[in-house]
Amino acid sequence: MNVKNCRKCGRIFNYIGGPVICQQCQEKAEETFQTVKAYIAENPGTSIAATAEACEVEVAQIKQWLREERLTFESLEGSELACENCGKPILSGRFCDECKKEVANGFADSIKGPEAPAAPVKKADSGSKMRFLRNR
């Protein structure tokens, strides 16, 4: 049995895996997430700061949900995120589409492994045959 203290409320709970927060705090966080998601759907041009203020949520929490790709804004004006690789503005996640493709291609190339060497070219038979010597 793995017992830990909740990072949000301090209660002791049986830790199974994932974030170190108790079941009650996880349920509250999910309710808050649904509220923020509904607010963004109703106000498509809103910013992260305005959403945080209206929903009484920390800006860091909204940015975390955006990085996890649980939330997304409809326009770049509402999102203040940048690609971690090239710095280009993005709506959600960690990387822009071009950098995602680049990383995926890099993984695919590394999985392929080395190519098999080409088969040796056979030379035309020049009449050479195996010869045996006889004992006299």
C-alpha distance (Angstrom), angle and dihedral (degrees) to the residues before:
residue distance angle dihedral
M1 . . .
N2 3.80 . .
V3 3.82 111.7 .
K4 3.82 121.2 -172.6
N5 3.79 139.8 165.5
C6 3.81 118.1 -106.6
R7 3.81 111.1 -110.3
K8 3.80 91.8 -141.5
C9 3.79 106.3 42.0
G10 3.82 103.5 11.4
R11 3.80 95.7 -124.4
I12 3.79 118.8 145.9
F13 3.81 113.7 -115.4
N14 3.80 140.6 164.4
Y15 3.81 104.9 -93.6
I16 3.80 115.2 -145.8
G17 3.80 102.6 163.6
G18 3.79 145.0 -61.2
P19 3.80 123.6 54.0
V20 3.80 115.6 5.6
I21 3.80 96.6 -115.4
C22 3.79 129.8 112.4
Q23 3.80 125.0 -108.4
Q24 3.82 93.4 -102.1
C25 3.82 92.2 53.5
Q26 3.82 90.6 46.4
E27 3.81 89.9 53.8
K28 3.83 91.3 49.0
A29 3.81 90.4 49.1
E30 3.81 90.7 51.0
E31 3.82 91.4 50.2
T32 3.80 89.8 50.3
F33 3.80 90.1 48.7
Q34 3.81 91.4 53.0
T35 3.83 90.0 49.6
V36 3.81 91.8 51.5
K37 3.81 91.6 45.8
A38 3.81 91.4 52.1
Y39 3.82 91.4 47.3
I40 3.82 92.0 52.8
A41 3.82 90.6 48.3
E42 3.83 91.0 51.4
N43 3.84 93.7 43.8
P44 3.82 106.6 38.2
G45 3.83 97.1 174.4
T46 3.80 96.1 50.9
S47 3.81 125.2 123.5
I48 3.79 130.0 -130.9
A49 3.81 92.3 -106.6
A50 3.82 93.6 49.2
T51 3.81 91.0 47.2
A52 3.81 91.6 49.5
E53 3.79 91.7 50.1
A54 3.81 94.9 45.8
C55 3.82 94.2 46.7
E56 3.83 95.8 36.9
V57 3.81 92.5 -123.0
E58 3.79 129.4 134.4
V59 3.81 116.2 -101.1
A60 3.82 88.7 -129.6
Q61 3.82 90.7 58.9
I62 3.82 92.2 51.9
K63 3.81 90.4 48.1
Q64 3.80 89.6 50.7
W65 3.82 90.9 53.7
L66 3.80 89.2 48.3
R67 3.83 91.7 50.7
E68 3.81 89.4 49.1
E69 3.84 87.5 51.6
R70 3.79 91.6 -123.5
L71 3.83 89.8 121.2
T72 3.77 132.6 32.8
F73 3.79 135.4 -179.0
E74 3.80 121.1 -133.5
S75 3.80 95.2 -132.6
L76 3.78 135.9 31.5
E77 3.83 90.5 -119.1
G78 3.80 90.6 70.7
S79 3.78 95.5 45.6
E80 3.77 121.1 71.9
L81 3.81 94.7 -175.2
A82 3.78 125.2 121.4
C83 3.80 130.8 -162.1
E84 3.81 109.0 -95.6
N85 3.80 90.3 -138.8
C86 3.82 107.2 42.6
G87 3.83 103.8 9.1
K88 3.82 95.4 -121.5
P89 3.87 114.6 149.3
I90 3.83 113.3 -98.8
L91 3.81 136.2 -176.3
S92 3.81 98.2 -135.0
G93 3.78 142.7 -19.1
R94 3.79 127.4 43.8
F95 3.81 103.6 -78.5
C96 3.81 138.0 39.4
D97 3.82 119.3 -114.4
E98 3.82 93.8 -99.0
C99 3.82 93.1 51.8
K100 3.83 90.9 46.0
K101 3.81 89.2 54.8
E102 3.79 91.3 46.8
V103 3.81 92.1 51.4
A104 3.82 92.2 45.2
N105 3.81 91.6 50.3
G106 3.80 90.1 48.6
F107 3.81 90.6 53.6
A108 3.81 91.8 46.4
D109 3.81 91.3 50.8
S110 3.80 92.2 49.5
I111 3.81 92.2 50.2
K112 3.81 94.6 52.0
G113 3.78 93.1 69.8
P114 3.78 125.9 -159.6
E115 3.76 119.0 -29.2
A116 3.79 118.0 -112.0
P117 3.80 113.8 -102.9
A118 3.78 116.1 -103.8
A119 3.80 115.8 -95.5
P120 3.81 112.1 -97.9
V121 3.76 114.9 -101.0
K122 3.79 112.3 -114.2
K123 3.73 115.2 -131.7
A124 3.73 119.6 -131.7
D125 3.80 112.9 -93.7
S126 3.77 107.4 -100.4
G127 3.76 95.8 -166.5
S128 3.75 94.3 -85.5
K129 3.73 111.8 149.7
M130 3.72 134.2 167.9
R131 3.79 111.4 -89.6
F132 3.77 127.2 -157.0
L133 3.76 126.2 -153.2
R134 3.77 117.4 -139.2
N135 3.70 123.0 -141.4
R136 3.82 112.9 -123.6
